[in-house]
Structures are given as C-alpha cells and as structure tokens.
Amino acid sequence: MDIIKQFKEVVISVLPIAAFSSILSAIAGVMDGLEFLRFMLSCTLVIIGLTLFLTGVEVGITPLGGRIGGALTKSRSLILMLGAAAVLGFIITIPEPDVQVLSTQVHQVNPAIPVTTLIAAISVGVAVFFAISLARTVLSWPLKIVIAISYFAIFAVAFFNDDFFVSVAFDSGGATTGPLSVPFIMALGAGVATMRKHSDEAEFGYVALSSIGPILTVLILGIVFGSSSQMGAIASEEEAISFWPLLASKFSEVGSSLLPLVAVCILMQFLVLKMPRTEATREFSGIAYAYLGIVIFFTGVEYSFSDVARELGSALIAINPIILYASGFIFGVCVVLAEPAVMVLTGQVEDASSGRISKRLMLFTLAIGVGLAVVLALIRTVHNLSIWTFLLPGYGLVMLLMIKTPGLFSAIGFDSGGVATGPMSSAFLLPLAMGAASGNASSSLTASFGMIAMIAMMPVLLIEILGIIYQGRLRKAERGKK
C-alpha cells in the first residue's frame, strides 16, 4: 500500500487548480477571508479523500476485479458470465464519485430529475454494455463494428431529445468512467481477455463500450421526462453549509451506495474466490479505504470546492469572456497533465506504437486537446449554442477516421475518452461552466452541460490521428527496408 505515492499524485492533480483558482479569485474579488479558509479546507478534504480513495482502489477494488474476472472466465456458461458482469457493472457505478457529482449538478438545474433516477439510468447503461463488451471479447466481435452500431443507435435516439438531455447523456458517458469504475472494469475485463484473448484489441475497449451505455439510457430517460425548457436557475445566494452535518450525511449516503458492492464481493469470496484470510483482509480493507475516501471527497466538493468554481465562472464572464476562455484552457491542461490514468495511457500508446509515438508527444497532444475542449465547451455555454454544433462534426470525424485507424488505436482512443474525464471534470470544470452561464444574461444554464462530453470526445480524435500517423510511419519504414 503506497499511500505516499497516491498522496503525491493527488496533490499534483489538485494543487495547480487550487492555486490558480485562488489567484483568479483574488483578482476578481470572489472570496473574502472566511470563504478562502473554507476553500482551503475543501481542497484539503478533496486531496485527503482522493488519496484514501485511490489507495483503496489500488489495494482492494482492482485486485478484486481481476480475481472476479478470472473466476467468471472459468465458468463455461456465457449467460452466467454476462449476467454476473451486468450485475457488477451496475453496482460498481452507483457509488462512482463522478456519477454522483454529475447527478447532483443535473438535479440542481432540473429538480424534476431525481438524483437516484439518473444514477439508476446511468448504472443500467453500464451494466448492459459492460456485458456486451465481455461478449465481444469471448465471441470475437470486431470492436469497430460494435462501436459504429452503438453510436448509430445513440444518434437515432438523440434525435428525439432536446439539447439539455443530449448534453447530460454524453456527460454521463464521460462521468461513468471514473476512478472507481475504470480500474474495476479494466481489471475484470483483463481477467477475461487473458483467458480468452484473440487479438491485441482484446485488452482494450471495455471502458469505451461501458461508457456508451449510459449515453443511450439517459437519452431514453430524456424521452420519458420530455422537454427541459421550463427549468429555472440555481439560487445564487445560499447559506453556508455546516461542515459536521454535511460529513454525517455523506457517511450515510455513500454507505448505502457502496453496500451492494461490498455484499457481492463478500458473496463471491465465500462462494468462488475463497482467498486466504490475509489476502481477503487486505483487499476488503481497501474497500474500507475507498469508502472513507469517497465520504471525505464528497464533503470537500460540496462544502466549498464546486461553489468557488461556480462563483469564479460568474466573475470571469463578467470581466471578459476571453479571460474565462484562457482560464478554462489552463484549467483543462492542469487536469489532464495531473491525471494519473493519463500517464498510464501515454505509456500504452508508446508501447503499442513501438516507440514511434512517444509519451511526451502523446501527453502534449492530450493536454492541448483537452484544454481546447474546455474552451469550446465554454464558448458553447456563453453563446448558448446547440450541443449538435460540436457533437455532429466531432463524432462524424471520429467515425470517418475510425475507418483508417488501426484497430488497436481505435480501442485505445475510445478508452482514453473516459480516462481524460477524472473527478476534477465533474467537481470543478462543470461548475465553472455553470457559473459562466448564470453570470451571463444571454446564456442558458442548460448550455453549461456538455463540458464532460467535449473532454471525452477530444482524446478519441487525437489518438485516431496519432494512430494513422503511426501506421503511415510504419509503412514508410517497411518500404525503406525493401
């Protein structure tokens, strides 16, 4: 258990955002002395919470996911494997921090959508498509075909939704692939891929397909709820939240959300896994760390962290939209450069390209891409543009490039969309856009959603382009040998 390593990674992730926010807040006059202290406490809680949470994931969630994946593979019943995968996909999504934060933000804008209803819809989507992703590996379905069919279905259903639900649906796809679900899904999927591996692509695509499901189910939910045109705005003046009641409520809420996962893991231990007591104690203690970490993280986010982001967005748009866009770009770069999962992804691409696409080039490309995605999302918010203005050409280009992109890079690319959308996207960047919308008379608050969708789409485009470049270099090298 390397908790010191996790702490350093989280500090590197949160500190630049906290420091830059403090500087901008001082310039814009957003916070007084007391509010600054509350913000510092929130940042500290976010750092401690994420440190404990990621340590718990590393110690307990990921190893358990791998063990369960291996155990499922030993079963000769495809129906049993897919059914178990669906159940696990559902229960691992419910306590996901990114999903919880996004659902709360949506409910604030549209109180007609209960938080639990949206979380349930997202979880069902993950459950169904995680099962499909395992079926793809076992039955050797081409990933490109599965993705193409899935997105055709998404855009067909999206036609019957308004901009708000389309934005929330694509945001849900990005939020689903957070720090809790991604390690578990990838570990469980890797357990299946190791036993039934048919190609290099078999190790990738689980996150990509699992994030497609929520988009479809939230769009279906949007048809049920209908138009969102009558929604109001978030109240700008609220009483300061009391710390201890907030902490107590998070212990209760997170406990009830995490309980199904704990129950299933205990059941699997007694019926299938049967780990030695020492290993079982270690891995279940990891779940306890994750629980405590999520509680502290949520407390920090709701105590002041997201509120400051909203106030900052409102203040910056009042000063000058250009300053808002420039700040958003810097925040986007900070988020992706500090995301630990991005470092893993850049290493995967370097290995897959045999060193022709270096980690440094990949990291630079992703940082610029995500920074631009945040800027585009803020431009959409400020000018109240339709989400289709960005999604149609964006995903149209993704589908066209996929034809020429090597299969492995397509798989890594769609997985990377989820990797780039870490906890800071839901907890800080989305509230920043909401603040910009509330501080601009010509903007609709609903236009602030779509931030996570834009961040999730950009890495897919970039990695496809890098994959095509790699393929071109490889062919050139082969011709040079002849």
Sequence and secondary structure as in RCSB ss.txt:
>XXXX:A:sequence
MDIIKQFKEVVISVLPIAAFSSILSAIAGVMDGLEFLRFMLSCTLVIIGLTLFLTGVEVGITPLGGRIGGALTKS
RSLILMLGAAAVLGFIITIPEPDVQVLSTQVHQVNPAIPVTTLIAAISVGVAVFFAISLARTVLSWPLKIVIAIS
YFAIFAVAFFNDDFFVSVAFDSGGATTGPLSVPFIMALGAGVATMRKHSDEAEFGYVALSSIGPILTVLILGIVF
GSSSQMGAIASEEEAISFWPLLASKFSEVGSSLLPLVAVCILMQFLVLKMPRTEATREFSGIAYAYLGIVIFFTG
VEYSFSDVARELGSALIAINPIILYASGFIFGVCVVLAEPAVMVLTGQVEDASSGRISKRLMLFTLAIGVGLAVV
LALIRTVHNLSIWTFLLPGYGLVMLLMIKTPGLFSAIGFDSGGVATGPMSSAFLLPLAMGAASGNASSSLTASFG
MIAMIAMMPVLLIEILGIIYQGRLRKAERGKK
>XXXX:A:secstr
  HHHHHHHHHHHHHHHHHHHHHHHHHHT   HHHHHHHHHHHHHHHHHHHHHHHHIIIIIHHHHHHHHHHHHH 
S HHHHHHHHHHHHHHHHTT HHHHHHHHHHHHH TTS HHHHHHHHHHHHHHHHHHHHHHHHHT  HHHHHHHH
HHHHHHHHTTS HHHHHHHHHHHHHHS TTHHHHHHHHHHHHHHHS  SGGGGSSHHHHHHHHHHHHHHHHHHHH
   TT     S      HHHHHHHHHHHHHHHHHHHHHHHHHHIIIII   HHHHHHHHHHHHHHHHHHHHHHHH
IIIIIHHHHHHHHHHHHHH HHHHHHHHHHHHHHHHHH HHHHHHHHHHHHHTTTSS HHHHHHHHHHHHHHHHH
HHHHHHHHT  THHHHHHHHHHHHHHHHHS HHHHHHHHHHHHHT  HHIIIIIHHHHHHHHHT TT  GGGGTT
HHHHHHHHHHHHHHHHHHHHHHHHHHHHHHH 
